[in-house]
Amino acid sequence: DPSQPAGVTSVSPAYGDYAEPPTVTLRGYNFAPTPGGEMCCQFGERLTAVARFVSATEATCVAPRAAAAGSAQVRLSTAGCDARQPDASSALFTFFDRRTSPTVLDVEPPVVALGSRELLKVRVKNAAPTPGLSCQFESLGSSPAFFRGVGLVECVAPVTDVSRTVSVSVSRGGGLSLPEAEDMEDGSETHRTLTLVDLKSAPPAQECAPRVAPLGQGALVSVLGHNFAQPRSADMLLCKFGEAGTSVAIFVRTTVVRCEAPRSVEARTVPVSVSLDGGKSW
């Protein structure tokens, strides 16, 4: 139908190296051969490649080189590369850099319950919808990842019966990413690790160091135990020093938190406990 634009429903493969892109097959509807090389694959607003007609539902082209990793909507024009039809149906193609591994930016949620197999949303650079896409969890192994669009994959948290914190990386099917040192573009707090804990029980504090503080002075105390977790908000992880008071704790790892002991004007010994839920349970 010459009055209607060609519509693209899929592109295969849906990914390729930005410097050495592959030949891709577009599938859709209303494809038609045109004289003079007017049939054209359009990758986003600027990148184009001459298309070869196969059938009314299929065409091929060599994906153009891109300046960097990223994604583009692919459309098929039957009126030349300069003819733009933004309302025509399109499919997503992802350019990645095969010379570098994906880089994890953020993991949400950063804390999950033991054995929950909760779905994780992982923000990542340089990922692609490859068949071997997966999330890696150090010694806990990996789980298949699902590409949800530019910069986002989803995967299931690993199963373990021991509280621990592991770094999260993403693999396209070979090679692991390393957590990126720079902040996210929006400047918000980031989590590039996953902490697995028993959320049904309060974390027991078993030891603290130092165990003595001078009267009238506070002290930074390391509390040792297990089942500690990185809080979703800063005021959820607390230390309690008996009747002397409470203070916000700093998560170090699943076996260590640090907190400020309150000042006391009388000599006494107090029990130390930790809360994960803002003081509702100790």
Residue frames relative to the residue before (quaternion, step in Angstrom):
aa qw qx qy qz dx dy dz
D 1.0000 0.0000 0.0000 0.0000 0.00 0.00 0.00
P 0.2990 -0.8005 0.4892 0.1745 3.63 -0.21 1.20
S 0.6254 0.5479 -0.3489 0.4323 3.59 1.19 -0.31
Q 0.7135 0.3968 -0.2276 0.5307 3.58 1.30 -0.26
P 0.4806 -0.6666 0.4743 0.3158 3.64 -1.03 0.69
A 0.5563 -0.5563 0.4855 0.3812 3.54 -1.27 0.34
G 0.2036 -0.7892 0.5698 0.1052 3.59 -1.01 0.81
V 0.2325 -0.7664 0.5867 0.1202 3.58 -0.89 0.96
T 0.1678 -0.8042 0.5653 0.0744 3.57 -0.80 1.03
S 0.8009 -0.0107 0.0051 0.5987 3.62 1.19 -0.45
V 0.1404 -0.7418 0.6470 0.1068 3.50 -1.35 0.45
S 0.0144 -0.8157 0.5763 -0.0479 3.58 -0.87 0.98
P 0.4629 -0.3080 -0.8129 0.1734 1.49 -1.41 2.07
A 0.4875 -0.6810 0.4754 0.2693 3.54 -1.22 0.53
Y 0.7369 0.3071 -0.1923 0.5706 3.59 1.25 0.31
G 0.1406 0.7844 -0.5994 0.0754 3.55 -1.28 0.35
D 0.6136 -0.5453 0.4194 0.3877 3.54 -1.26 0.44
Y 0.4968 -0.6999 0.4209 0.2935 3.58 -0.78 1.00
A 0.7047 0.4442 -0.2685 0.4837 3.61 1.14 -0.56
E 0.7793 0.1676 -0.0908 0.5970 3.60 1.19 -0.51
P 0.0023 -0.8534 0.5211 -0.0117 3.60 0.59 1.11
P 0.4880 -0.6953 0.4582 0.2617 3.57 -1.16 0.62
T 0.5552 -0.5015 0.5046 0.4308 3.52 -1.38 -0.14
V 0.1315 -0.8134 0.5654 0.0369 3.57 -0.81 1.02
T 0.2973 -0.7256 0.5935 0.1811 3.52 -1.28 0.53
L 0.1875 -0.7684 0.6058 0.0866 3.53 -0.82 1.08
R 0.0729 -0.7782 0.6228 0.0355 3.55 -0.97 0.89
G 0.2455 0.7675 -0.5573 0.2003 3.53 -1.03 0.81
Y 0.5233 -0.6169 0.4814 0.3374 3.57 -0.96 -0.88
N 0.8108 0.2781 -0.2333 0.4592 3.51 -1.34 0.48
F 0.3153 0.7204 -0.5443 0.2921 3.59 1.07 0.73
A 0.0379 0.7978 -0.6000 0.0467 3.57 -1.08 0.74
P 0.4646 -0.6671 0.4951 0.3067 3.60 -0.99 0.79
T 0.0895 -0.7886 0.6074 0.0343 3.54 -1.09 0.77
P 0.5048 -0.6651 0.4523 0.3136 3.61 -0.99 0.70
G 0.8093 0.3347 -0.2094 0.4349 3.55 -1.24 0.40
G 0.5891 -0.6159 0.3727 0.3671 3.59 1.12 0.49
E 0.3340 0.7801 -0.4756 0.2318 3.59 1.10 0.59
M 0.5725 0.5627 -0.3997 0.4424 3.61 1.21 -0.26
C 0.0183 0.8467 -0.5192 0.1149 3.56 -0.56 1.19
C 0.3223 -0.6969 0.6075 0.2035 3.56 -1.12 0.79
Q 0.1192 -0.7932 0.5960 0.0375 3.56 -0.85 1.00
F 0.1297 -0.7869 0.6024 0.0308 3.57 -0.69 1.17
G 0.8074 -0.0702 0.0054 0.5858 3.54 -0.12 1.26
E 0.7624 -0.3958 0.2817 0.4275 3.57 -1.22 -0.55
R 0.8004 0.3358 -0.1473 0.4741 3.60 1.10 -0.54
L 0.7200 0.4554 -0.2652 0.4516 3.60 0.93 -0.77
T 0.0146 0.8063 -0.5890 0.0513 3.58 -0.89 0.96
A 0.0333 -0.7708 0.6354 0.0328 3.56 -1.31 0.33
V 0.5165 -0.6346 0.4755 0.3232 3.58 -1.02 0.80
A 0.2722 -0.7845 0.5428 0.1258 3.57 -0.88 0.98
R 0.2814 -0.7260 0.6005 0.1821 3.53 -1.28 0.52
F 0.3884 -0.7320 0.5162 0.2166 3.57 -0.75 1.07
V 0.1347 -0.7768 0.6117 0.0654 3.57 -0.98 0.92
S 0.7576 -0.2002 0.1558 0.6014 3.54 0.88 -0.97
A 0.7178 -0.4343 0.3110 0.4465 3.57 -1.28 -0.02
T 0.7536 0.3274 -0.1914 0.5368 3.59 1.27 -0.26
E 0.7703 0.3072 -0.1662 0.5335 3.62 1.21 0.06
A 0.0823 0.7575 -0.6441 0.0667 3.54 -1.14 0.83
T 0.2148 -0.7740 0.5811 0.1310 3.58 -1.21 0.44
C 0.0729 0.7687 -0.6351 0.0187 3.54 -1.32 0.39
V 0.4595 -0.6219 0.5411 0.3305 3.55 -1.29 0.32
A 0.4363 -0.7082 0.4848 0.2703 3.58 -0.60 1.11
P 0.4586 -0.6952 0.4744 0.2851 3.61 -0.90 0.82
R 0.5568 -0.5759 0.4709 0.3695 3.54 -1.25 0.36
A 0.2354 -0.7614 0.5897 0.1309 3.54 -1.12 0.76
A 0.5904 -0.5946 0.4150 0.3545 3.57 -1.24 0.37
A 0.7950 -0.0308 0.0613 0.6027 3.58 1.17 -0.60
A 0.6732 -0.4596 0.3750 0.4415 3.55 -1.33 0.07
G 0.3277 0.7205 -0.5610 0.2422 3.56 -1.10 0.72
S 0.4251 -0.6893 0.5216 0.2685 3.56 -1.26 -0.14
A 0.0779 -0.7903 0.6073 0.0226 3.55 -1.21 0.57
Q 0.4269 -0.6544 0.5570 0.2815 3.55 -1.16 0.64
V 0.2349 -0.7853 0.5634 0.1038 3.58 -0.85 1.02
R 0.0168 -0.7801 0.6249 -0.0263 3.54 -0.90 1.04
L 0.3079 -0.7235 0.5843 0.2011 3.57 -1.28 0.34
S 0.1438 -0.7848 0.5998 0.0609 3.54 -0.77 1.09
T 0.2158 -0.7644 0.5934 0.1302 3.58 -1.00 0.83
A 0.6806 0.4570 -0.2813 0.4988 3.56 1.29 0.23
G 0.7346 -0.4075 0.2267 0.4929 3.57 1.12 0.62
C 0.6424 -0.5764 0.3618 0.3525 3.54 -1.25 0.50
D 0.6730 0.5023 -0.3035 0.4501 3.58 1.14 -0.50
A 0.5899 0.5692 -0.3754 0.4326 3.59 1.23 -0.26
R 0.1076 -0.8185 0.5642 0.0160 3.57 -0.56 1.18
Q 0.0222 -0.7774 0.6282 -0.0226 3.53 -0.95 0.98
P 0.1715 -0.8562 0.4790 0.0899 3.59 0.36 1.26
D 0.6684 0.5028 -0.3142 0.4492 3.60 1.14 -0.41
A 0.4908 0.6615 -0.4364 0.3621 3.60 1.26 -0.11
S 0.5764 -0.5914 0.4352 0.3587 3.59 -1.12 0.67
S 0.0641 -0.8092 0.5837 -0.0179 3.56 -1.02 0.84
A 0.2598 -0.7315 0.6059 0.1740 3.55 -1.36 0.21
L 0.4879 -0.6894 0.4616 0.2715 3.58 -1.11 0.69
F 0.0709 -0.7543 0.6519 0.0324 3.56 -1.04 0.92
T 0.1981 -0.7968 0.5652 0.0799 3.59 -0.92 0.95
F 0.2140 -0.7384 0.6291 0.1145 3.55 -0.88 1.04
F 0.0224 0.7889 -0.6141 0.0016 3.60 -0.92 0.84
D 0.4460 -0.6584 0.5393 0.2769 3.53 -1.35 0.29
R 0.2612 -0.8089 0.5046 0.1509 3.58 -0.25 1.20
R 0.5856 0.5899 -0.3719 0.4133 3.61 1.24 -0.19
T 0.7556 0.2587 -0.1827 0.5734 3.59 1.24 -0.19
S 0.4944 -0.6585 0.4867 0.2917 3.56 -1.16 0.62
P 0.6196 -0.5164 0.4157 0.4202 3.59 -1.21 0.30
T 0.2520 -0.7698 0.5736 0.1217 3.57 -1.12 0.70
V 0.3148 -0.7601 0.5413 0.1736 3.58 -0.63 1.13
L 0.2170 -0.7865 0.5706 0.0930 3.57 -0.93 0.99
D 0.8140 -0.0741 0.1279 0.5617 3.58 0.91 -0.86
V 0.1394 -0.7637 0.6256 0.0774 3.57 -1.15 0.72
E 0.0308 0.8031 -0.5919 0.0611 3.57 -0.80 1.02
P 0.5093 -0.2871 -0.7996 0.1377 1.58 -1.47 2.01
P 0.5076 -0.6685 0.4450 0.3121 3.61 -1.10 0.53
V 0.7477 0.2726 -0.1629 0.5832 3.59 1.31 -0.32
V 0.0264 0.7899 -0.6118 0.0332 3.59 -0.89 0.94
A 0.5584 -0.6114 0.4497 0.3348 3.55 -1.23 0.46
L 0.6028 -0.5542 0.4344 0.3753 3.55 -1.15 0.61
G 0.8535 0.1623 -0.1245 0.4793 3.56 -0.92 0.92
S 0.4851 0.7110 -0.4185 0.2896 3.60 1.22 0.04
R 0.1687 -0.8029 0.5419 0.1823 3.60 1.15 -0.64
E 0.1533 0.8225 -0.5253 0.1552 3.54 0.96 0.95
L 0.4865 -0.6542 0.4966 0.2980 3.56 -1.14 0.70
L 0.1960 -0.7917 0.5740 0.0733 3.56 -0.80 1.10
K 0.2273 -0.7214 0.6346 0.1589 3.55 -1.16 0.69
V 0.0816 -0.8154 0.5729 -0.0140 3.56 -0.56 1.21
R 0.2234 -0.7532 0.6052 0.1285 3.56 -0.68 1.09
V 0.0470 0.8275 -0.5436 0.1321 3.54 -0.69 1.11
K 0.3143 -0.7057 0.6003 0.2071 3.54 -1.24 0.58
N 0.8583 0.2157 -0.1393 0.4444 3.54 -1.26 0.57
A 0.4151 0.6605 -0.5120 0.3596 3.59 1.05 0.70
A 0.0939 -0.7755 0.6216 0.0578 3.56 -1.30 0.27
P 0.5492 -0.6437 0.4202 0.3277 3.63 -1.13 0.56
T 0.1263 0.8173 -0.5440 0.1418 3.57 0.73 1.13
P 0.6244 -0.5608 0.3765 0.3922 3.63 -1.12 0.49
G 0.7468 0.4021 -0.2237 0.4801 3.60 1.07 -0.66
L 0.3003 0.7783 -0.5078 0.2152 3.61 1.20 0.31
S 0.1397 0.8011 -0.5655 0.1374 3.59 -0.76 1.02
C 0.3804 -0.6531 0.5962 0.2707 3.51 -1.40 0.31
Q 0.2105 -0.7792 0.5832 0.0916 3.56 -1.00 0.90
F 0.1128 -0.8105 0.5747 0.0139 3.57 -0.93 0.97
E 0.6498 -0.5317 0.3139 0.4433 3.60 0.75 1.06
S 0.8498 -0.1254 0.0958 0.5030 3.61 -0.88 -0.94
L 0.5947 0.5769 -0.3670 0.4228 3.60 1.25 -0.22
G 0.5833 -0.6219 0.3617 0.3770 3.59 1.24 0.08
S 0.5082 -0.6382 0.4963 0.2970 3.55 -1.21 -0.54
S 0.1433 -0.7494 0.6324 0.1337 3.53 -1.36 0.16
P 0.5888 -0.5826 0.4095 0.3823 3.62 -1.05 0.65
A 0.2344 -0.7682 0.5826 0.1245 3.56 -1.05 0.80
F 0.2607 -0.7563 0.5859 0.1291 3.53 -1.16 0.70
F 0.3593 -0.7458 0.5285 0.1881 3.57 -0.67 1.16
R 0.1200 -0.8361 0.5348 0.0216 3.57 -0.55 1.20
G 0.7556 -0.2808 0.1894 0.5606 3.57 1.22 0.18
V 0.7707 -0.3651 0.2462 0.4605 3.51 -1.35 0.00
G 0.8728 0.0987 -0.0845 0.4704 3.57 -0.74 1.07
L 0.7453 0.3649 -0.2278 0.5094 3.63 1.16 0.17
V 0.0341 0.7505 -0.6599 0.0144 3.54 -1.03 0.93
E 0.2322 -0.7501 0.6009 0.1493 3.56 -1.26 0.43
C 0.0856 0.7771 -0.6199 0.0670 3.54 -1.11 0.74
V 0.5164 -0.6505 0.4713 0.2966 3.56 -1.28 0.39
A 0.5185 -0.6438 0.4706 0.3086 3.58 -0.98 0.87
P 0.5067 -0.6619 0.4553 0.3128 3.61 -1.03 0.72
V 0.4406 -0.6724 0.5295 0.2709 3.55 -1.30 0.37
T 0.1537 0.7564 -0.6266 0.1080 3.55 -1.00 0.90
D 0.3429 -0.7388 0.5380 0.2174 3.60 -1.15 0.49
V 0.6635 0.4480 -0.2949 0.5216 3.58 1.31 0.21
S 0.4648 -0.6707 0.4995 0.2909 3.61 -0.86 0.92
R 0.2146 0.7686 -0.5766 0.1754 3.55 -0.91 0.92
T 0.3036 -0.7018 0.6065 0.2180 3.53 -1.39 0.22
V 0.0352 -0.7982 0.6012 -0.0096 3.56 -0.87 0.96
S 0.4660 -0.6326 0.5274 0.3233 3.55 -1.18 0.52
V 0.2911 -0.7456 0.5792 0.1544 3.55 -1.17 0.67
S 0.0301 0.7803 -0.6237 0.0354 3.56 -0.92 0.93
V 0.3085 -0.7390 0.5730 0.1743 3.54 -1.29 0.38
S 0.1342 -0.7878 0.5990 0.0494 3.54 -0.97 0.91
R 0.3708 -0.7132 0.5481 0.2313 3.58 -1.04 0.77
G 0.7177 -0.3684 0.2523 0.5343 3.56 1.30 -0.08
G 0.7869 0.0292 -0.0521 0.6142 3.55 1.32 0.27
G 0.8054 0.1873 -0.1660 0.5373 3.58 -0.59 1.15
L 0.2867 -0.7686 0.5528 0.1470 3.57 -0.95 0.90
S 0.4312 -0.6552 0.5475 0.2916 3.54 -1.25 0.50
L 0.3146 -0.7070 0.5943 0.2190 3.51 -1.31 0.33
P 0.5657 -0.5939 0.4252 0.3828 3.63 -0.99 0.69
E 0.4147 -0.7284 0.4949 0.2290 3.59 -0.85 0.98
A 0.4575 -0.7239 0.4529 0.2479 3.54 -0.92 0.94
E 0.6723 0.5117 -0.3204 0.4284 3.60 1.00 -0.71
D 0.5783 -0.5891 0.4416 0.3515 3.56 -1.26 0.47
M 0.5915 -0.5302 0.4604 0.3962 3.53 -1.30 0.31
E 0.6623 -0.5472 0.3420 0.3807 3.54 -1.21 0.57
D 0.7043 0.4652 -0.2881 0.4523 3.60 1.00 -0.67
G 0.4827 -0.7202 0.3985 0.2992 3.58 1.30 0.04
S 0.4888 0.6735 -0.4390 0.3387 3.62 1.21 0.12
E 0.6616 -0.4885 0.3821 0.4216 3.55 -1.32 0.22
T 0.1614 -0.8071 0.5644 0.0628 3.57 -0.91 0.91
H 0.1620 -0.7447 0.6377 0.1117 3.54 -1.30 0.47
R 0.0525 -0.8053 0.5904 0.0065 3.56 -0.67 1.10
T 0.6513 0.4302 -0.3124 0.5414 3.52 1.33 0.37
L 0.2723 -0.7238 0.6069 0.1833 3.52 -1.36 0.28
T 0.1560 -0.7809 0.6007 0.0704 3.56 -0.89 1.00
L 0.1360 -0.7817 0.6067 0.0475 3.56 -0.82 1.05
V 0.0949 0.8044 -0.5730 0.1247 3.58 -0.61 1.16
D 0.5114 -0.5897 0.5202 0.3467 3.53 -1.39 0.22
L 0.1920 -0.8337 0.5108 0.0848 3.57 -0.06 1.30
K 0.5951 0.5891 -0.3634 0.4084 3.60 1.24 -0.17
S 0.7673 0.2763 -0.1741 0.5519 3.58 1.17 -0.29
A 0.5172 -0.6358 0.4781 0.3159 3.55 -1.10 0.74
P 0.4967 -0.6717 0.4514 0.3135 3.62 -0.99 0.73
P 0.3447 -0.7503 0.5206 0.2173 3.62 -0.73 0.96
A 0.2716 -0.7231 0.6121 0.1693 3.56 -1.03 0.87
Q 0.1642 -0.8385 0.5176 0.0442 3.58 -0.63 1.13
E 0.7993 0.0069 0.0271 0.6003 3.58 1.15 -0.53
C 0.0660 -0.7830 0.6140 0.0740 3.57 -1.23 0.39
A 0.0500 -0.7905 0.6104 0.0035 3.54 -1.18 0.64
P 0.4795 -0.2727 -0.8230 0.1355 1.52 -1.52 1.98
R 0.4612 -0.6835 0.4955 0.2731 3.57 -1.27 0.38
V 0.7320 0.3355 -0.1941 0.5603 3.59 1.30 -0.11
A 0.0209 -0.7796 0.6259 0.0077 3.59 -1.06 0.81
P 0.5332 -0.6322 0.4466 0.3414 3.64 -1.00 0.74
L 0.5836 -0.5754 0.4386 0.3687 3.59 -1.11 0.65
G 0.8224 0.2398 -0.1896 0.4799 3.55 -1.02 0.84
Q 0.7073 0.3848 -0.2539 0.5359 3.56 1.27 0.06
G 0.3883 -0.6900 0.5544 0.2565 3.53 -1.10 0.66
A 0.1587 -0.7723 0.6051 0.1102 3.53 -1.28 0.08
L 0.4064 -0.6766 0.5531 0.2667 3.57 -1.08 0.73
V 0.0981 -0.8345 0.5420 -0.0138 3.55 -0.47 1.27
S 0.2622 -0.7178 0.6231 0.1668 3.55 -1.07 0.84
V 0.1471 -0.7908 0.5912 0.0589 3.57 -0.67 1.12
L 0.1943 -0.7979 0.5663 0.0707 3.55 -0.74 1.12
G 0.2599 0.7520 -0.5751 0.1902 3.57 -1.03 0.77
H 0.3873 -0.6867 0.5191 0.3299 3.57 -0.88 -0.91
N 0.7540 0.3755 -0.3045 0.4448 3.56 -1.32 0.36
F 0.3667 0.6948 -0.5242 0.3285 3.60 1.15 0.57
A 0.0989 -0.8096 0.5781 0.0252 3.59 -1.14 0.63
Q 0.5501 -0.5778 0.4956 0.3434 3.53 -1.27 0.59
P 0.3595 -0.7632 0.4870 0.2260 3.64 -0.59 1.04
R 0.5172 -0.6114 0.4954 0.3365 3.56 -1.24 0.48
S 0.7626 0.0717 -0.0804 0.6378 3.57 1.23 -0.48
A 0.6552 -0.5926 0.3155 0.3465 3.54 -1.10 0.80
D 0.7161 0.4709 -0.2686 0.4397 3.62 1.04 -0.66
M 0.5330 0.6476 -0.4041 0.3650 3.63 1.21 0.14
L 0.7118 0.3915 -0.2425 0.5304 3.60 1.10 -0.66
L 0.0514 0.8303 -0.5427 0.1159 3.57 -0.43 1.28
C 0.2434 -0.7022 0.6417 0.1895 3.51 -1.36 0.43
K 0.1426 -0.7746 0.6112 0.0778 3.55 -1.06 0.79
F 0.1648 -0.7858 0.5932 0.0595 3.55 -0.85 1.07
G 0.7321 -0.4114 0.2202 0.4963 3.54 0.45 1.24
E 0.7900 -0.2495 0.2186 0.5156 3.57 -0.90 -0.99
A 0.5143 0.6713 -0.4094 0.3423 3.59 1.28 -0.10
G 0.6778 -0.4890 0.2933 0.4642 3.59 1.16 -0.39
T 0.3998 -0.6926 0.5499 0.2408 3.53 -1.37 0.03
S 0.0712 -0.7761 0.6240 0.0570 3.55 -1.31 0.31
V 0.5711 -0.5850 0.4529 0.3557 3.54 -1.23 0.54
A 0.2829 -0.7723 0.5514 0.1393 3.56 -0.93 0.94
I 0.3196 -0.7089 0.5980 0.1941 3.53 -1.28 0.53
F 0.3641 -0.7395 0.5260 0.2096 3.57 -0.70 1.10
V 0.1507 -0.7736 0.6108 0.0759 3.58 -0.94 0.95
R 0.7126 -0.2654 0.1852 0.6224 3.54 0.93 -1.01
T 0.7368 -0.4457 0.2597 0.4371 3.59 -1.22 0.14
T 0.7291 0.3884 -0.2424 0.5087 3.61 1.22 -0.22
V 0.7704 0.2768 -0.1582 0.5521 3.64 1.23 -0.07
V 0.0524 0.7307 -0.6807 -0.0035 3.54 -1.16 0.82
R 0.2477 -0.7492 0.5912 0.1669 3.57 -1.25 0.41
C 0.0781 0.7926 -0.6004 0.0721 3.56 -1.03 0.78
E 0.5092 -0.6473 0.4860 0.2924 3.52 -1.30 0.45
A 0.3467 -0.7233 0.5589 0.2103 3.58 -0.75 1.07
P 0.4696 -0.6822 0.4718 0.3024 3.65 -0.90 0.82
R 0.5415 -0.6052 0.4704 0.3453 3.54 -1.23 0.49
S 0.0946 -0.7926 0.6013 0.0347 3.56 -1.06 0.75
V 0.3187 -0.7610 0.5368 0.1762 3.56 -1.00 0.83
E 0.7391 0.3131 -0.2222 0.5534 3.60 1.26 -0.02
A 0.5270 -0.6335 0.4685 0.3186 3.53 -1.12 0.71
R 0.2600 0.7532 -0.5725 0.1932 3.59 -0.82 0.96
T 0.3314 -0.6955 0.5985 0.2198 3.50 -1.36 0.31
V 0.0601 -0.8129 0.5793 -0.0066 3.57 -0.80 1.02
P 0.4748 -0.6434 0.5058 0.3237 3.58 -1.15 0.54
V 0.2643 -0.7493 0.5889 0.1476 3.58 -1.15 0.64
S 0.0494 0.7908 -0.6076 0.0552 3.57 -0.89 0.96
V 0.3064 -0.7513 0.5661 0.1454 3.57 -1.28 0.45
S 0.1414 -0.7809 0.6047 0.0682 3.54 -1.09 0.77
L 0.3007 -0.7492 0.5660 0.1672 3.59 -1.09 0.80
D 0.7591 0.4071 -0.1774 0.4760 3.58 1.19 -0.46
G 0.6816 -0.5279 0.2909 0.4148 3.57 1.01 0.78
G 0.7216 -0.4559 0.2398 0.4626 3.59 1.17 0.52
K 0.4445 0.6889 -0.4669 0.3314 3.60 1.22 0.15
S 0.7838 0.0281 -0.0130 0.6203 3.57 1.12 -0.68
W 0.1958 -0.7783 0.5931 0.0645 3.55 -1.17 0.78
